[in-house]
Amino acid sequence: MSTMEVKIKDVLPASAEVPLMKLSSVLNGLEHGASAMRHHVVQAMTAVKSGKYTIDASAVSRSIIGESVVSGPRSRSARNTSPKLGS
């Protein structure tokens, strides 16, 4: 080892090892999730380009209505955010 090389164990206290291992585990999980998401997107893009991708309009409509019912009506101030003319 040259004089410029430094081992992490020489710099960090032993108490930092467990949190770093947990962080590494979380990052590896995120990487796996991102890979799975990329794979899913590529499959969808391939289906769209080939013309095999179909949309179930009824399912989309039910989902939109279901989400709007669950979220409830927005308040009047949230709906009317544009300034009034002449104010």
KOLDRENNU-181379 format. One record per atom (N, C-alpha, C, O, CB): residue number from 1; residue in three letters; atom name; x, y, z. Coordinates in nm, 3 decimals, decimal comma. Glycine has a CB too. Example, Ala and Ser with C-alpha at 12.3 -4.5 7.8 and 13.67 -1.06 7.14 Angstrom:
ATOM   tivex   marpa   kolvo        xx        yy        zz
ATOM       1     ALA       N     1,319    -0,569     0,780
ATOM       1     ALA      CA     1,230    -0,450     0,780
ATOM       1     ALA       C     1,320    -0,330     0,780
ATOM       1     ALA       O     1,424    -0,332     0,846
ATOM       1     ALA      CB     1,131    -0,447     0,905
ATOM       2     SER       N     1,285    -0,225     0,708
ATOM       2     SER      CA     1,367    -0,106     0,714
ATOM       2     SER       C     1,290     0,003     0,787
ATOM       2     SER       O     1,341     0,114     0,804
ATOM       2     SER      CB     1,408    -0,060     0,572
//
This chain:
ATOM   tivex   marpa   kolvo        xx        yy        zz
ATOM       1     MET       N     0,085    -0,119     0,000
ATOM       1     MET      CA     0,000     0,000     0,000
ATOM       1     MET       C     0,089     0,124     0,000
ATOM       1     MET       O     0,183     0,133     0,079
ATOM       1     MET      CB    -0,096     0,001     0,123
ATOM       2     SER       N     0,059     0,217    -0,087
ATOM       2     SER      CA     0,138     0,339    -0,094
ATOM       2     SER       C     0,098     0,433     0,020
ATOM       2     SER       O     0,000     0,408     0,090
ATOM       2     SER      CB     0,119     0,409    -0,231
ATOM       3     THR       N     0,173     0,538     0,038
ATOM       3     THR      CA     0,145     0,631     0,147
ATOM       3     THR       C     0,017     0,710     0,123
ATOM       3     THR       O    -0,039     0,765     0,217
ATOM       3     THR      CB     0,261     0,727     0,165
ATOM       4     MET       N    -0,030     0,715    -0,001
ATOM       4     MET      CA    -0,152     0,790    -0,033
ATOM       4     MET       C    -0,278     0,708    -0,010
ATOM       4     MET       O    -0,386     0,766     0,008
ATOM       4     MET      CB    -0,147     0,837    -0,176
ATOM       5     GLU       N    -0,269     0,577    -0,009
ATOM       5     GLU      CA    -0,386     0,493     0,010
ATOM       5     GLU       C    -0,427     0,493     0,156
ATOM       5     GLU       O    -0,343     0,480     0,245
ATOM       5     GLU      CB    -0,359     0,350    -0,039
ATOM       6     VAL       N    -0,555     0,506     0,179
ATOM       6     VAL      CA    -0,608     0,508     0,316
ATOM       6     VAL       C    -0,722     0,408     0,323
ATOM       6     VAL       O    -0,811     0,408     0,237
ATOM       6     VAL      CB    -0,655     0,651     0,358
ATOM       7     LYS       N    -0,719     0,325     0,424
ATOM       7     LYS      CA    -0,827     0,229     0,442
ATOM       7     LYS       C    -0,942     0,298     0,515
ATOM       7     LYS       O    -0,920     0,379     0,605
ATOM       7     LYS      CB    -0,779     0,104     0,520
ATOM       8     ILE       N    -1,065     0,264     0,476
ATOM       8     ILE      CA    -1,182     0,324     0,540
ATOM       8     ILE       C    -1,182     0,293     0,688
ATOM       8     ILE       O    -1,217     0,380     0,769
ATOM       8     ILE      CB    -1,311     0,273     0,475
ATOM       9     LYS       N    -1,144     0,173     0,726
ATOM       9     LYS      CA    -1,143     0,135     0,868
ATOM       9     LYS       C    -1,047     0,221     0,948
ATOM       9     LYS       O    -1,066     0,240     1,068
ATOM       9     LYS      CB    -1,105    -0,013     0,883
ATOM      10     ASP       N    -0,943     0,275     0,882
ATOM      10     ASP      CA    -0,848     0,361     0,951
ATOM      10     ASP       C    -0,905     0,501     0,973
ATOM      10     ASP       O    -0,861     0,572     1,063
ATOM      10     ASP      CB    -0,718     0,371     0,871
ATOM      11     VAL       N    -1,003     0,541     0,893
ATOM      11     VAL      CA    -1,058     0,676     0,899
ATOM      11     VAL       C    -1,186     0,681     0,981
ATOM      11     VAL       O    -1,205     0,774     1,061
ATOM      11     VAL      CB    -1,084     0,728     0,759
ATOM      12     LEU       N    -1,273     0,583     0,963
ATOM      12     LEU      CA    -1,403     0,583     1,030
ATOM      12     LEU       C    -1,398     0,503     1,160
ATOM      12     LEU       O    -1,328     0,402     1,169
ATOM      12     LEU      CB    -1,510     0,526     0,937
ATOM      13     PRO       N    -1,472     0,548     1,258
ATOM      13     PRO      CA    -1,480     0,470     1,381
ATOM      13     PRO       C    -1,559     0,341     1,356
ATOM      13     PRO       O    -1,639     0,334     1,262
ATOM      13     PRO      CB    -1,545     0,552     1,495
ATOM      14     ALA       N    -1,537     0,241     1,439
ATOM      14     ALA      CA    -1,605     0,112     1,424
ATOM      14     ALA       C    -1,756     0,130     1,434
ATOM      14     ALA       O    -1,831     0,053     1,373
ATOM      14     ALA      CB    -1,556     0,013     1,530
ATOM      15     SER       N    -1,802     0,228     1,509
ATOM      15     SER      CA    -1,946     0,250     1,524
ATOM      15     SER       C    -2,013     0,292     1,394
ATOM      15     SER       O    -2,135     0,281     1,382
ATOM      15     SER      CB    -1,972     0,355     1,630
ATOM      16     ALA       N    -1,937     0,339     1,298
ATOM      16     ALA      CA    -1,992     0,382     1,170
ATOM      16     ALA       C    -2,012     0,264     1,076
ATOM      16     ALA       O    -2,080     0,276     0,974
ATOM      16     ALA      CB    -1,902     0,485     1,104
ATOM      17     GLU       N    -1,953     0,150     1,110
ATOM      17     GLU      CA    -1,959     0,036     1,020
ATOM      17     GLU       C    -2,102    -0,016     1,002
ATOM      17     GLU       O    -2,142    -0,045     0,889
ATOM      17     GLU      CB    -1,869    -0,076     1,071
ATOM      18     VAL       N    -2,178    -0,028     1,110
ATOM      18     VAL      CA    -2,315    -0,081     1,101
ATOM      18     VAL       C    -2,406     0,012     1,020
ATOM      18     VAL       O    -2,475    -0,035     0,931
ATOM      18     VAL      CB    -2,374    -0,102     1,241
ATOM      19     PRO       N    -2,407     0,143     1,049
ATOM      19     PRO      CA    -2,492     0,231     0,966
ATOM      19     PRO       C    -2,451     0,229     0,819
ATOM      19     PRO       O    -2,537     0,236     0,731
ATOM      19     PRO      CB    -2,485     0,374     1,018
ATOM      20     LEU       N    -2,321     0,219     0,791
ATOM      20     LEU      CA    -2,277     0,213     0,652
ATOM      20     LEU       C    -2,321     0,084     0,585
ATOM      20     LEU       O    -2,355     0,084     0,467
ATOM      20     LEU      CB    -2,126     0,227     0,644
ATOM      21     MET       N    -2,322    -0,025     0,659
ATOM      21     MET      CA    -2,370    -0,151     0,604
ATOM      21     MET       C    -2,519    -0,142     0,574
ATOM      21     MET       O    -2,565    -0,193     0,472
ATOM      21     MET      CB    -2,341    -0,268     0,701
ATOM      22     LYS       N    -2,595    -0,076     0,663
ATOM      22     LYS      CA    -2,738    -0,057     0,641
ATOM      22     LYS       C    -2,761     0,031     0,518
ATOM      22     LYS       O    -2,848     0,002     0,436
ATOM      22     LYS      CB    -2,806     0,005     0,765
ATOM      23     LEU       N    -2,684     0,138     0,507
ATOM      23     LEU      CA    -2,695     0,227     0,392
ATOM      23     LEU       C    -2,665     0,152     0,263
ATOM      23     LEU       O    -2,735     0,167     0,163
ATOM      23     LEU      CB    -2,601     0,348     0,407
ATOM      24     SER       N    -2,561     0,071     0,267
ATOM      24     SER      CA    -2,526    -0,009     0,150
ATOM      24     SER       C    -2,639    -0,102     0,111
ATOM      24     SER       O    -2,669    -0,119    -0,008
ATOM      24     SER      CB    -2,399    -0,089     0,177
ATOM      25     SER       N    -2,703    -0,162     0,209
ATOM      25     SER      CA    -2,815    -0,252     0,184
ATOM      25     SER       C    -2,932    -0,176     0,120
ATOM      25     SER       O    -2,993    -0,225     0,024
ATOM      25     SER      CB    -2,861    -0,320     0,315
ATOM      26     VAL       N    -2,962    -0,059     0,172
ATOM      26     VAL      CA    -3,071     0,022     0,117
ATOM      26     VAL       C    -3,040     0,062    -0,027
ATOM      26     VAL       O    -3,126     0,053    -0,114
ATOM      26     VAL      CB    -3,094     0,149     0,204
ATOM      27     LEU       N    -2,918     0,105    -0,052
ATOM      27     LEU      CA    -2,879     0,147    -0,187
ATOM      27     LEU       C    -2,885     0,030    -0,284
ATOM      27     LEU       O    -2,927     0,046    -0,399
ATOM      27     LEU      CB    -2,738     0,208    -0,186
ATOM      28     ASN       N    -2,843    -0,087    -0,239
ATOM      28     ASN      CA    -2,852    -0,206    -0,326
ATOM      28     ASN       C    -2,998    -0,237    -0,358
ATOM      28     ASN       O    -3,029    -0,276    -0,471
ATOM      28     ASN      CB    -2,785    -0,327    -0,259
ATOM      29     GLY       N    -3,087    -0,221    -0,260
ATOM      29     GLY      CA    -3,229    -0,244    -0,283
ATOM      29     GLY       C    -3,286    -0,145    -0,383
ATOM      29     GLY       O    -3,366    -0,182    -0,469
ATOM      29     GLY      CB    -3,305    -0,236    -0,153
ATOM      30     LEU       N    -3,245    -0,019    -0,371
ATOM      30     LEU      CA    -3,291     0,083    -0,465
ATOM      30     LEU       C    -3,242     0,053    -0,607
ATOM      30     LEU       O    -3,315     0,071    -0,704
ATOM      30     LEU      CB    -3,243     0,222    -0,422
ATOM      31     GLU       N    -3,119     0,007    -0,616
ATOM      31     GLU      CA    -3,063    -0,026    -0,746
ATOM      31     GLU       C    -3,142    -0,141    -0,810
ATOM      31     GLU       O    -3,171    -0,138    -0,929
ATOM      31     GLU      CB    -2,913    -0,064    -0,734
ATOM      32     HIS       N    -3,176    -0,240    -0,730
ATOM      32     HIS      CA    -3,254    -0,353    -0,781
ATOM      32     HIS       C    -3,392    -0,304    -0,826
ATOM      32     HIS       O    -3,441    -0,345    -0,932
ATOM      32     HIS      CB    -3,269    -0,464    -0,671
ATOM      33     GLY       N    -3,454    -0,218    -0,747
ATOM      33     GLY      CA    -3,585    -0,164    -0,783
ATOM      33     GLY       C    -3,579    -0,083    -0,912
ATOM      33     GLY       O    -3,670    -0,091    -0,995
ATOM      33     GLY      CB    -3,639    -0,077    -0,672
ATOM      34     ALA       N    -3,472    -0,006    -0,928
ATOM      34     ALA      CA    -3,456     0,075    -1,049
ATOM      34     ALA       C    -3,437    -0,015    -1,171
ATOM      34     ALA       O    -3,489     0,015    -1,278
ATOM      34     ALA      CB    -3,337     0,171    -1,035
ATOM      35     SER       N    -3,364    -0,124    -1,154
ATOM      35     SER      CA    -3,344    -0,218    -1,265
ATOM      35     SER       C    -3,476    -0,281    -1,305
ATOM      35     SER       O    -3,506    -0,296    -1,424
ATOM      35     SER      CB    -3,242    -0,327    -1,227
ATOM      36     ALA       N    -3,556    -0,319    -1,207
ATOM      36     ALA      CA    -3,686    -0,378    -1,236
ATOM      36     ALA       C    -3,777    -0,277    -1,305
ATOM      36     ALA       O    -3,850    -0,313    -1,398
ATOM      36     ALA      CB    -3,753    -0,429    -1,106
ATOM      37     MET       N    -3,773    -0,151    -1,262
ATOM      37     MET      CA    -3,855    -0,047    -1,324
ATOM      37     MET       C    -3,812    -0,024    -1,469
ATOM      37     MET       O    -3,896    -0,010    -1,557
ATOM      37     MET      CB    -3,845     0,085    -1,243
ATOM      38     ARG       N    -3,680    -0,019    -1,493
ATOM      38     ARG      CA    -3,630    -0,002    -1,630
ATOM      38     ARG       C    -3,678    -0,116    -1,719
ATOM      38     ARG       O    -3,719    -0,094    -1,833
ATOM      38     ARG      CB    -3,476     0,006    -1,631
ATOM      39     HIS       N    -3,672    -0,238    -1,667
ATOM      39     HIS      CA    -3,716    -0,355    -1,743
ATOM      39     HIS       C    -3,865    -0,342    -1,779
ATOM      39     HIS       O    -3,904    -0,369    -1,893
ATOM      39     HIS      CB    -3,690    -0,486    -1,662
ATOM      40     HIS       N    -3,945    -0,300    -1,683
ATOM      40     HIS      CA    -4,089    -0,284    -1,706
ATOM      40     HIS       C    -4,115    -0,176    -1,812
ATOM      40     HIS       O    -4,201    -0,194    -1,898
ATOM      40     HIS      CB    -4,160    -0,248    -1,574
ATOM      41     VAL       N    -4,043    -0,066    -1,805
ATOM      41     VAL      CA    -4,060     0,044    -1,901
ATOM      41     VAL       C    -4,020    -0,002    -2,041
ATOM      41     VAL       O    -4,088     0,030    -2,138
ATOM      41     VAL      CB    -3,976     0,167    -1,858
ATOM      42     VAL       N    -3,911    -0,077    -2,051
ATOM      42     VAL      CA    -3,867    -0,126    -2,182
ATOM      42     VAL       C    -3,973    -0,219    -2,240
ATOM      42     VAL       O    -4,002    -0,213    -2,360
ATOM      42     VAL      CB    -3,730    -0,200    -2,169
ATOM      43     GLN       N    -4,030    -0,306    -2,157
ATOM      43     GLN      CA    -4,137    -0,395    -2,205
ATOM      43     GLN       C    -4,256    -0,314    -2,255
ATOM      43     GLN       O    -4,312    -0,344    -2,361
ATOM      43     GLN      CB    -4,181    -0,492    -2,092
ATOM      44     ALA       N    -4,295    -0,213    -2,180
ATOM      44     ALA      CA    -4,409    -0,130    -2,221
ATOM      44     ALA       C    -4,380    -0,056    -2,351
ATOM      44     ALA       O    -4,465    -0,049    -2,440
ATOM      44     ALA      CB    -4,445    -0,030    -2,110
ATOM      45     MET       N    -4,259    -0,002    -2,363
ATOM      45     MET      CA    -4,221     0,070    -2,485
ATOM      45     MET       C    -4,224    -0,024    -2,605
ATOM      45     MET       O    -4,269     0,015    -2,713
ATOM      45     MET      CB    -4,082     0,133    -2,469
ATOM      46     THR       N    -4,176    -0,145    -2,587
ATOM      46     THR      CA    -4,176    -0,243    -2,696
ATOM      46     THR       C    -4,319    -0,275    -2,739
ATOM      46     THR       O    -4,348    -0,284    -2,858
ATOM      46     THR      CB    -4,103    -0,371    -2,652
ATOM      47     ALA       N    -4,407    -0,293    -2,641
ATOM      47     ALA      CA    -4,547    -0,323    -2,672
ATOM      47     ALA       C    -4,613    -0,206    -2,745
ATOM      47     ALA       O    -4,691    -0,227    -2,838
ATOM      47     ALA      CB    -4,624    -0,355    -2,543
ATOM      48     VAL       N    -4,584    -0,084    -2,702
ATOM      48     VAL      CA    -4,643     0,034    -2,767
ATOM      48     VAL       C    -4,595     0,045    -2,911
ATOM      48     VAL       O    -4,674     0,067    -3,002
ATOM      48     VAL      CB    -4,608     0,164    -2,688
ATOM      49     LYS       N    -4,464     0,030    -2,931
ATOM      49     LYS      CA    -4,408     0,041    -3,067
ATOM      49     LYS       C    -4,463    -0,066    -3,160
ATOM      49     LYS       O    -4,480    -0,041    -3,280
ATOM      49     LYS      CB    -4,257     0,032    -3,062
ATOM      50     SER       N    -4,490    -0,184    -3,107
ATOM      50     SER      CA    -4,538    -0,292    -3,192
ATOM      50     SER       C    -4,688    -0,286    -3,217
ATOM      50     SER       O    -4,741    -0,360    -3,300
ATOM      50     SER      CB    -4,503    -0,425    -3,130
ATOM      51     GLY       N    -4,757    -0,198    -3,145
ATOM      51     GLY      CA    -4,901    -0,187    -3,162
ATOM      51     GLY       C    -4,979    -0,288    -3,078
ATOM      51     GLY       O    -5,101    -0,296    -3,089
ATOM      51     GLY      CB    -4,937    -0,203    -3,306
ATOM      52     LYS       N    -4,910    -0,365    -2,996
ATOM      52     LYS      CA    -4,975    -0,467    -2,914
ATOM      52     LYS       C    -5,025    -0,413    -2,781
ATOM      52     LYS       O    -5,096    -0,483    -2,708
ATOM      52     LYS      CB    -4,880    -0,581    -2,889
ATOM      53     TYR       N    -4,990    -0,290    -2,749
ATOM      53     TYR      CA    -5,030    -0,231    -2,621
ATOM      53     TYR       C    -5,172    -0,178    -2,634
ATOM      53     TYR       O    -5,200    -0,095    -2,720
ATOM      53     TYR      CB    -4,931    -0,117    -2,578
ATOM      54     THR       N    -5,260    -0,225    -2,550
ATOM      54     THR      CA    -5,398    -0,176    -2,553
ATOM      54     THR       C    -5,433    -0,118    -2,418
ATOM      54     THR       O    -5,380    -0,159    -2,314
ATOM      54     THR      CB    -5,496    -0,290    -2,589
ATOM      55     ILE       N    -5,521    -0,023    -2,420
ATOM      55     ILE      CA    -5,565     0,044    -2,298
ATOM      55     ILE       C    -5,709     0,006    -2,273
ATOM      55     ILE       O    -5,794     0,018    -2,361
ATOM      55     ILE      CB    -5,549     0,198    -2,308
ATOM      56     ASP       N    -5,736    -0,039    -2,152
ATOM      56     ASP      CA    -5,873    -0,072    -2,111
ATOM      56     ASP       C    -5,937     0,058    -2,062
ATOM      56     ASP       O    -5,917     0,099    -1,947
ATOM      56     ASP      CB    -5,876    -0,184    -1,998
ATOM      57     ALA       N    -6,012     0,124    -2,149
ATOM      57     ALA      CA    -6,071     0,254    -2,118
ATOM      57     ALA       C    -6,162     0,247    -1,995
ATOM      57     ALA       O    -6,165     0,341    -1,916
ATOM      57     ALA      CB    -6,150     0,306    -2,237
ATOM      58     SER       N    -6,234     0,138    -1,979
ATOM      58     SER      CA    -6,323     0,124    -1,862
ATOM      58     SER       C    -6,243     0,120    -1,733
ATOM      58     SER       O    -6,279     0,182    -1,633
ATOM      58     SER      CB    -6,410    -0,003    -1,875
ATOM      59     ALA       N    -6,133     0,046    -1,736
ATOM      59     ALA      CA    -6,049     0,036    -1,616
ATOM      59     ALA       C    -5,987     0,171    -1,582
ATOM      59     ALA       O    -5,979     0,208    -1,465
ATOM      59     ALA      CB    -5,939    -0,070    -1,636
ATOM      60     VAL       N    -5,942     0,244    -1,684
ATOM      60     VAL      CA    -5,884     0,375    -1,660
ATOM      60     VAL       C    -5,989     0,469    -1,603
ATOM      60     VAL       O    -5,962     0,543    -1,508
ATOM      60     VAL      CB    -5,825     0,433    -1,792
ATOM      61     SER       N    -6,109     0,467    -1,659
ATOM      61     SER      CA    -6,217     0,553    -1,610
ATOM      61     SER       C    -6,251     0,521    -1,464
ATOM      61     SER       O    -6,265     0,611    -1,382
ATOM      61     SER      CB    -6,341     0,537    -1,697
ATOM      62     ARG       N    -6,263     0,392    -1,434
ATOM      62     ARG      CA    -6,294     0,351    -1,295
ATOM      62     ARG       C    -6,184     0,398    -1,200
ATOM      62     ARG       O    -6,212     0,443    -1,089
ATOM      62     ARG      CB    -6,310     0,197    -1,285
ATOM      63     SER       N    -6,060     0,386    -1,243
ATOM      63     SER      CA    -5,948     0,427    -1,159
ATOM      63     SER       C    -5,950     0,578    -1,133
ATOM      63     SER       O    -5,928     0,622    -1,020
ATOM      63     SER      CB    -5,816     0,386    -1,224
ATOM      64     ILE       N    -5,975     0,656    -1,237
ATOM      64     ILE      CA    -5,979     0,802    -1,222
ATOM      64     ILE       C    -6,092     0,841    -1,128
ATOM      64     ILE       O    -6,073     0,924    -1,039
ATOM      64     ILE      CB    -5,998     0,870    -1,360
ATOM      65     ILE       N    -6,209     0,783    -1,149
ATOM      65     ILE      CA    -6,323     0,816    -1,063
ATOM      65     ILE       C    -6,297     0,771    -0,920
ATOM      65     ILE       O    -6,327     0,843    -0,825
ATOM      65     ILE      CB    -6,452     0,750    -1,116
ATOM      66     GLY       N    -6,240     0,650    -0,905
ATOM      66     GLY      CA    -6,209     0,600    -0,771
ATOM      66     GLY       C    -6,111     0,690    -0,697
ATOM      66     GLY       O    -6,129     0,716    -0,579
ATOM      66     GLY      CB    -6,153     0,461    -0,780
ATOM      67     GLU       N    -6,008     0,736    -0,766
ATOM      67     GLU      CA    -5,910     0,825    -0,703
ATOM      67     GLU       C    -5,972     0,958    -0,666
ATOM      67     GLU       O    -5,941     1,014    -0,561
ATOM      67     GLU      CB    -5,791     0,847    -0,795
ATOM      68     SER       N    -6,060     1,010    -0,750
ATOM      68     SER      CA    -6,122     1,139    -0,720
ATOM      68     SER       C    -6,217     1,126    -0,601
ATOM      68     SER       O    -6,230     1,220    -0,523
ATOM      68     SER      CB    -6,197     1,194    -0,843
ATOM      69     VAL       N    -6,284     1,013    -0,587
ATOM      69     VAL      CA    -6,374     0,992    -0,475
ATOM      69     VAL       C    -6,294     0,979    -0,345
ATOM      69     VAL       O    -6,333     1,034    -0,242
ATOM      69     VAL      CB    -6,462     0,866    -0,498
ATOM      70     VAL       N    -6,184     0,907    -0,351
ATOM      70     VAL      CA    -6,101     0,888    -0,232
ATOM      70     VAL       C    -6,039     1,019    -0,187
ATOM      70     VAL       O    -6,035     1,048    -0,068
ATOM      70     VAL      CB    -5,992     0,784    -0,259
ATOM      71     SER       N    -5,989     1,098    -0,282
ATOM      71     SER      CA    -5,922     1,223    -0,244
ATOM      71     SER       C    -6,022     1,330    -0,202
ATOM      71     SER       O    -5,986     1,424    -0,132
ATOM      71     SER      CB    -5,838     1,275    -0,360
ATOM      72     GLY       N    -6,146     1,316    -0,244
ATOM      72     GLY      CA    -6,250     1,411    -0,204
ATOM      72     GLY       C    -6,242     1,540    -0,282
ATOM      72     GLY       O    -6,146     1,563    -0,356
ATOM      72     GLY      CB    -6,239     1,441    -0,058
ATOM      73     PRO       N    -6,342     1,623    -0,266
ATOM      73     PRO      CA    -6,343     1,751    -0,339
ATOM      73     PRO       C    -6,236     1,844    -0,283
ATOM      73     PRO       O    -6,208     1,845    -0,163
ATOM      73     PRO      CB    -6,482     1,817    -0,331
ATOM      74     ARG       N    -6,179     1,921    -0,372
ATOM      74     ARG      CA    -6,081     2,021    -0,327
ATOM      74     ARG       C    -6,156     2,141    -0,272
ATOM      74     ARG       O    -6,271     2,165    -0,307
ATOM      74     ARG      CB    -5,985     2,063    -0,443
ATOM      75     SER       N    -6,089     2,214    -0,187
ATOM      75     SER      CA    -6,153     2,334    -0,132
ATOM      75     SER       C    -6,170     2,438    -0,242
ATOM      75     SER       O    -6,105     2,432    -0,346
ATOM      75     SER      CB    -6,070     2,392    -0,016
ATOM      76     ARG       N    -6,259     2,531    -0,218
ATOM      76     ARG      CA    -6,286     2,635    -0,318
ATOM      76     ARG       C    -6,159     2,713    -0,350
ATOM      76     ARG       O    -6,136     2,748    -0,466
ATOM      76     ARG      CB    -6,396     2,731    -0,269
ATOM      77     SER       N    -6,077     2,741    -0,251
ATOM      77     SER      CA    -5,956     2,819    -0,275
ATOM      77     SER       C    -5,857     2,740    -0,360
ATOM      77     SER       O    -5,781     2,799    -0,436
ATOM      77     SER      CB    -5,890     2,860    -0,142
ATOM      78     ALA       N    -5,857     2,606    -0,349
ATOM      78     ALA      CA    -5,767     2,525    -0,430
ATOM      78     ALA       C    -5,815     2,519    -0,574
ATOM      78     ALA       O    -5,734     2,510    -0,666
ATOM      78     ALA      CB    -5,754     2,385    -0,372
ATOM      79     ARG       N    -5,946     2,522    -0,595
ATOM      79     ARG      CA    -6,001     2,517    -0,730
ATOM      79     ARG       C    -5,984     2,650    -0,801
ATOM      79     ARG       O    -5,959     2,654    -0,922
ATOM      79     ARG      CB    -6,149     2,478    -0,726
ATOM      80     ASN       N    -5,998     2,757    -0,728
ATOM      80     ASN      CA    -5,997     2,890    -0,789
ATOM      80     ASN       C    -5,867     2,960    -0,754
ATOM      80     ASN       O    -5,864     3,046    -0,667
ATOM      80     ASN      CB    -6,119     2,974    -0,743
ATOM      81     THR       N    -5,761     2,922    -0,824
ATOM      81     THR      CA    -5,631     2,982    -0,793
ATOM      81     THR       C    -5,595     3,095    -0,889
ATOM      81     THR       O    -5,497     3,165    -0,866
ATOM      81     THR      CB    -5,524     2,877    -0,796
ATOM      82     SER       N    -5,672     3,113    -0,996
ATOM      82     SER      CA    -5,639     3,218    -1,089
ATOM      82     SER       C    -5,692     3,352    -1,036
ATOM      82     SER       O    -5,798     3,357    -0,974
ATOM      82     SER      CB    -5,696     3,188    -1,229
ATOM      83     PRO       N    -5,618     3,458    -1,062
ATOM      83     PRO      CA    -5,663     3,589    -1,014
ATOM      83     PRO       C    -5,788     3,634    -1,089
ATOM      83     PRO       O    -5,807     3,600    -1,206
ATOM      83     PRO      CB    -5,551     3,694    -1,031
ATOM      84     LYS       N    -5,873     3,709    -1,021
ATOM      84     LYS      CA    -5,995     3,759    -1,085
ATOM      84     LYS       C    -5,960     3,879    -1,171
ATOM      84     LYS       O    -5,874     3,959    -1,136
ATOM      84     LYS      CB    -6,103     3,798    -0,979
ATOM      85     LEU       N    -6,026     3,889    -1,284
ATOM      85     LEU      CA    -6,005     4,003    -1,371
ATOM      85     LEU       C    -6,061     4,130    -1,308
ATOM      85     LEU       O    -6,167     4,127    -1,247
ATOM      85     LEU      CB    -6,069     3,979    -1,507
ATOM      86     GLY       N    -5,990     4,238    -1,324
ATOM      86     GLY      CA    -6,037     4,366    -1,274
ATOM      86     GLY       C    -6,003     4,387    -1,127
ATOM      86     GLY       O    -6,046     4,486    -1,067
ATOM      86     GLY      CB    -6,186     4,376    -1,293
ATOM      87     SER       N    -5,926     4,295    -1,067
ATOM      87     SER      CA    -5,890     4,314    -0,925
ATOM      87     SER       C    -5,765     4,395    -0,913
ATOM      87     SER       O    -5,719     4,421    -0,802
ATOM      87     SER      CB    -5,872     4,180    -0,854
//
